[in-house]
Amino acid sequence: MFANYLIGLREGLEASLVVCILIAYLVKTDRRDALKPIWIGIGVAVALALAFGCVLEFGSQELTFKAQEALGGSLSIIAVVLVTWMVFWMRRTARHLKADLHGKLDAALRMGTGALVATAFLAVGREGLETSLFVWTSVRASGDGAEAPLIGALLGLATAVVLGWLFYRGALRINLARFFTWTGGMLVVVAAGVLAYGFHDLQEADFLPGLRDRAFDITGTIPPDSWYGTLLKGVFNFQPDPTVLQVTVWLLYLIPTLALFLAPVGFASGKGKVKIPDEQGSRGSEPTKAS
């Protein structure tokens, strides 16, 4: 549940910041007439993300077991690629996010209503699709049923919406550089587990060999049905009897990816403030400058 809360919070906060920047810019430039197309684009993006999640969940149930495992494994790998790209992208370009969005919005204002809808849709839709895909693959990997992970993701999204509103109102200041670094690092750990489980799915689908080759088996020490086994499974996608391929993939992904992500080449320490003006001119936090 925590892993999915983290996914919802991280992706939701990115989307919330985008929405805040778009709306604040229109309000500050006296273009409130353009707010309706922006909200339409946001609504369409949210609806598309929900539809995509439903297609994944209900469409996969019509497949055979091996087809389900092949689909789940393939989508897990795609989800990890997208999430990895996302955390590195936000780490490197957050300081330019406000200026980029303002530039796109200025161009859309010149082009008309359709361009405004498309700008909001594209800005929010990416996070929505990534969230749907990664939550779905994480739910499959956790084996904890659909209810608890879904509640976790929804709580994360709800928290992100509240934080976004507080940013907009100027009532909250947070070091976003530090926030995105910590949550990004934790997401890399979660993604490593999802990736390993995705390769296990492909082994069960007979796409990859080695399903019976266990790296170790500590089910006696950490029973999967124990509270701590369930906790490790839900948070880190830990499996007490992984295959050799799973452990190899986990290590090959986690160690270099985490080392690169935590390398001191991104945000300067203690400068992760993002300014989001409200309609009265109050300020939130300012995008950090890269070191």
Solvent accessible surface area in square Angstrom, and as a share of the most:
residue,aa,sasa,rsa
1,M,84,0.38
2,F,97,0.40
3,A,0,0.00
4,N,0,0.00
5,Y,63,0.24
6,L,5,0.03
7,I,1,0.01
8,G,0,0.00
9,L,20,0.10
10,R,1,0.00
11,E,4,0.02
12,G,7,0.07
13,L,0,0.00
14,E,1,0.00
15,A,16,0.13
16,S,14,0.09
17,L,6,0.03
18,V,7,0.04
19,V,23,0.13
20,C,9,0.06
21,I,4,0.02
22,L,0,0.00
23,I,21,0.11
24,A,1,0.01
25,Y,42,0.16
26,L,0,0.00
27,V,11,0.06
28,K,92,0.39
29,T,60,0.35
30,D,122,0.63
31,R,84,0.31
32,R,131,0.48
33,D,102,0.53
34,A,2,0.01
35,L,33,0.16
36,K,147,0.62
37,P,12,0.08
38,I,0,0.00
39,W,131,0.46
40,I,80,0.41
41,G,0,0.00
42,I,16,0.08
43,G,40,0.38
44,V,74,0.42
45,A,1,0.01
46,V,74,0.42
47,A,58,0.45
48,L,74,0.37
49,A,10,0.08
50,L,119,0.59
51,A,52,0.40
52,F,64,0.27
53,G,20,0.19
54,C,68,0.41
55,V,100,0.58
56,L,14,0.07
57,E,60,0.27
58,F,124,0.52
59,G,37,0.36
60,S,13,0.09
61,Q,104,0.46
62,E,149,0.67
63,L,72,0.36
64,T,99,0.58
65,F,125,0.52
66,K,105,0.44
67,A,37,0.29
68,Q,54,0.24
69,E,13,0.06
70,A,16,0.13
71,L,59,0.29
72,G,0,0.00
73,G,0,0.00
74,S,48,0.31
75,L,26,0.13
76,S,2,0.01
77,I,49,0.25
78,I,84,0.42
79,A,1,0.01
80,V,4,0.02
81,V,92,0.53
82,L,65,0.32
83,V,3,0.02
84,T,26,0.15
85,W,123,0.43
86,M,0,0.00
87,V,0,0.00
88,F,29,0.12
89,W,69,0.24
90,M,3,0.01
91,R,16,0.06
92,R,151,0.55
93,T,38,0.22
94,A,14,0.11
95,R,99,0.36
96,H,78,0.35
97,L,19,0.09
98,K,39,0.16
99,A,70,0.54
100,D,74,0.38
101,L,11,0.05
102,H,41,0.18
103,G,41,0.40
104,K,125,0.53
105,L,0,0.00
106,D,48,0.25
107,A,35,0.27
108,A,3,0.02
109,L,33,0.16
110,R,187,0.68
111,M,151,0.67
112,G,29,0.28
113,T,85,0.49
114,G,55,0.52
115,A,20,0.16
116,L,8,0.04
117,V,36,0.20
118,A,45,0.35
119,T,20,0.11
120,A,0,0.00
121,F,52,0.22
122,L,123,0.61
123,A,21,0.16
124,V,11,0.06
125,G,4,0.04
126,R,67,0.25
127,E,5,0.02
128,G,17,0.17
129,L,64,0.32
130,E,7,0.03
131,T,14,0.08
132,S,20,0.13
133,L,9,0.04
134,F,2,0.01
135,V,16,0.09
136,W,19,0.07
137,T,1,0.01
138,S,1,0.01
139,V,23,0.13
140,R,59,0.21
141,A,1,0.01
142,S,6,0.04
143,G,63,0.61
144,D,58,0.30
145,G,47,0.45
146,A,56,0.43
147,E,128,0.57
148,A,32,0.25
149,P,1,0.00
150,L,94,0.47
151,I,73,0.37
152,G,0,0.00
153,A,4,0.03
154,L,98,0.49
155,L,88,0.44
156,G,0,0.00
157,L,59,0.29
158,A,54,0.42
159,T,44,0.26
160,A,0,0.00
161,V,99,0.57
162,V,84,0.48
163,L,34,0.17
164,G,2,0.02
165,W,151,0.53
166,L,47,0.23
167,F,0,0.00
168,Y,26,0.10
169,R,82,0.30
170,G,23,0.22
171,A,72,0.56
172,L,48,0.24
173,R,153,0.56
174,I,49,0.25
175,N,26,0.13
176,L,6,0.03
177,A,5,0.04
178,R,127,0.46
179,F,31,0.13
180,F,5,0.02
181,T,40,0.23
182,W,170,0.60
183,T,7,0.04
184,G,0,0.00
185,G,9,0.09
186,M,70,0.31
187,L,2,0.01
188,V,1,0.00
189,V,34,0.19
190,V,4,0.02
191,A,0,0.00
192,A,0,0.00
193,G,3,0.02
194,V,0,0.00
195,L,18,0.09
196,A,9,0.07
197,Y,46,0.18
198,G,0,0.00
199,F,45,0.19
200,H,16,0.07
201,D,0,0.00
202,L,18,0.09
203,Q,2,0.01
204,E,49,0.22
205,A,5,0.04
206,D,98,0.51
207,F,143,0.60
208,L,55,0.27
209,P,113,0.71
210,G,25,0.24
211,L,38,0.19
212,R,196,0.71
213,D,82,0.42
214,R,96,0.35
215,A,43,0.34
216,F,84,0.35
217,D,89,0.46
218,I,59,0.30
219,T,46,0.27
220,G,76,0.73
221,T,98,0.57
222,I,32,0.16
223,P,40,0.25
224,P,80,0.50
225,D,130,0.67
226,S,20,0.13
227,W,190,0.67
228,Y,80,0.30
229,G,4,0.04
230,T,59,0.34
231,L,99,0.49
232,L,54,0.27
233,K,43,0.18
234,G,7,0.07
235,V,20,0.11
236,F,92,0.38
237,N,12,0.06
238,F,55,0.23
239,Q,30,0.13
240,P,10,0.06
241,D,35,0.18
242,P,9,0.05
243,T,0,0.00
244,V,76,0.44
245,L,51,0.25
246,Q,7,0.03
247,V,39,0.22
248,T,57,0.33
249,V,17,0.10
250,W,87,0.31
251,L,76,0.38
252,L,125,0.62
253,Y,29,0.11
254,L,19,0.09
255,I,109,0.55
256,P,63,0.40
257,T,16,0.09
258,L,44,0.22
259,A,64,0.50
260,L,117,0.58
261,F,1,0.00
262,L,98,0.49
263,A,29,0.23
264,P,127,0.80
265,V,98,0.56
266,G,3,0.03
267,F,33,0.14
268,A,17,0.13
269,S,101,0.65
270,G,43,0.41
271,K,125,0.53
272,G,0,0.00
273,K,79,0.33
274,V,12,0.07
275,K,87,0.37
276,I,0,0.00
277,P,12,0.07
278,D,4,0.02
279,E,60,0.27
280,Q,130,0.58
281,G,27,0.26
282,S,40,0.26
283,R,106,0.39
284,G,0,0.00
285,S,0,0.00
286,E,71,0.32
287,P,15,0.09
288,T,5,0.03
289,K,147,0.62
290,A,35,0.27
291,S,92,0.59
